[in-house]
Amino acid sequence: MLFTFPELSGTNVYVIRGHRHYFICDTFLGPEPMLQIRSHLEANFGRRPYVVFNSHADWDHIWGNAAFPDSLILAHQEAPRRMRAEWERDVHQYSRYMKGRVEMTLPNMVFDSTVAFPDDQVVFFHTPGHTLDSSSCMDTSEAILFAGDNVEEPIPYLYQPDIHLYQRSLSGYMVHNPTIVIPGHGAPGSLEIVERNSHYLGLLMRGILPEGASDEARSRHTSNLRTLVQAGWGFLGGDSTH
């Protein structure tokens, strides 16, 4: 089940009704909408344990963790460190987006590479790209991939400078061969969105913006160039955005 909220270009929360658990992929901007999702699930499908997955530690994907105080909350091992380090800054800067009483609720189970729930046919795996702690969820019974912010339209945001690492994560998605790819924001699509994002990263390494780019793409591209330049990248030639 996909719940898409209009804020921030359409933020997605993907819910899997497994054989033993409910899986909540990302928790949006606060506990209020998450409690509504809980009520909907339990009223229509009964109660079962929740497994909450944070695809990465960005504020707009974790603030609803507080709606699951007694549940398993899963993330890559780097995510809790980021949450602690960035919490106060993000609360101060983005408080206008809060949905309910937001409290820091850290993951209570972390993983390095992969963690699987075989009875539910669900696998979580580390896919560094958008951020170094970015991870993804594969719903193998439905061939649906929840990629978080690693895939986006029109182009992805890059908040860490290792483009080759990012491209390896995108290439890894191909191995799973999903029929549907769900981004952290925006409409679901096919593997074509992964291919387009990977193609853009190849251009980004040369400082090039795709032809016919929208204003939104230009803004993101400028942000991505800034991330690379701050990390010491230099660009010679190419049709880069200034």
Stockholm file with secondary structure:
# STOCKHOLM 1.0

chainA/1-242         MLFTFPELSGTNVYVIRGHRHYFICDTFLGPEPMLQIRSHLEANFGRRPYVVFNSHADWDHIWGNAAFPDSLILAHQEAPRRMRAEWERDVHQYSRYMKGRVEMTLPNMVFDSTVAFPDDQVVFFHTPGHTLDSSSCMDTSEAILFAGDNVEEPIPYLYQPDIHLYQRSLSGYMVHNPTIVIPGHGAPGSLEIVERNSHYLGLLMRGILPEGASDEARSRHTSNLRTLVQAGWGFLGGDSTH
#=GR chainA/1-242 SS CEEEESHHHHEEEEEEECSSCEEEECCTTCHHHHHHHHHHHHHHHCCCCEEEECSSCCGGGTGGGGGCTTSEEEEETTHHHHHHHHHHHHHHHHGGGCCSCCCCCCCSEEESSEEEEGGGTEEEEECCSSSTTCEEEEETTTTEEEEETTSCSSCCCCCSSCHHHHHHHHHHHHHHCCSEEEESBSCCBCHHHHHHHHHHHHHHTTTCCCTTCCHHHHHHHHHHHHHHHHTTCCCCSSCCCC
#=GC SS_cons         CEEEESHHHHEEEEEEECSSCEEEECCTTCHHHHHHHHHHHHHHHCCCCEEEECSSCCGGGTGGGGGCTTSEEEEETTHHHHHHHHHHHHHHHHGGGCCSCCCCCCCSEEESSEEEEGGGTEEEEECCSSSTTCEEEEETTTTEEEEETTSCSSCCCCCSSCHHHHHHHHHHHHHHCCSEEEESBSCCBCHHHHHHHHHHHHHHTTTCCCTTCCHHHHHHHHHHHHHHHHTTCCCCSSCCCC
//
